[in-house]
Amino acid sequence: MKKNYIVASALCALMLNTVAYAHNKSATKLTKSSTEKAIPYPNPQEGFNRHVIYLPHLANEQDAKVELLIGKTINSDCNQQMMAGTFVKKELEGWGYDYFVVKNVGPVASTLMACPNHKKAEKFITINGIDLQRYNSQLPLVIYAPKDIEVKYRIWQASEHIHTAVEHNKGNIAEKN
């Protein structure tokens, strides 16, 4: 019985130390070197690059989202281009942190319109269908992508102004009350 009490006491002490350590670590500033030392994200596979996004602290991070723009810059004419690919969320085992892997990137597809001026310009073509990501300045966004793929991002923030929808229960919706 005494042995069980000692083991239980040791486990409680370990849990309290872990909580205190986690609280102190969350107060520290996130930097590239501290993240690389502290969180063992896997090295990229052959043919892939690891892209890391360190977000600055915001006062209301719950009102912000991160849009990941993953694609290629190509020299293009007036046609519309698109890319297919798979964006997979994975969990860093033993840590519970997420990272993302871009897979199955197909070739750039294009419409076949006749372009009257034959002018070409550089365009960034993205993989569609990637959801907005939660904004969290405490952890980096880590994305593994093939070496020929670029990773860019945009920060979206909610307006402080909240709009109210109009109740419209009668007549054609196209008509205004």
Sequence and secondary structure as in RCSB ss.txt:
>XXXX:A:sequence
MKKNYIVASALCALMLNTVAYAHNKSATKLTKSSTEKAIPYPNPQEGFNRHVIYLPHLANEQDAKVELLIGKTIN
SDCNQQMMAGTFVKKELEGWGYDYFVVKNVGPVASTLMACPNHKKAEKFITINGIDLQRYNSQLPLVIYAPKDIE
VKYRIWQASEHIHTAVEHNKGNIAEKN
>XXXX:A:secstr
 HHHHHHHHHHHHHHHHHHHHHHHHHHS   HHHHHHHS      TTEEEEEE     TTGGGEEEEEEEEEEEE
E SS EEB  EEEEEEETTTTEEEEEEE     EE     SS   EEEEEEBS    EE  TTS EEEEEETT E
EEEEEEE  S         SS TTS  
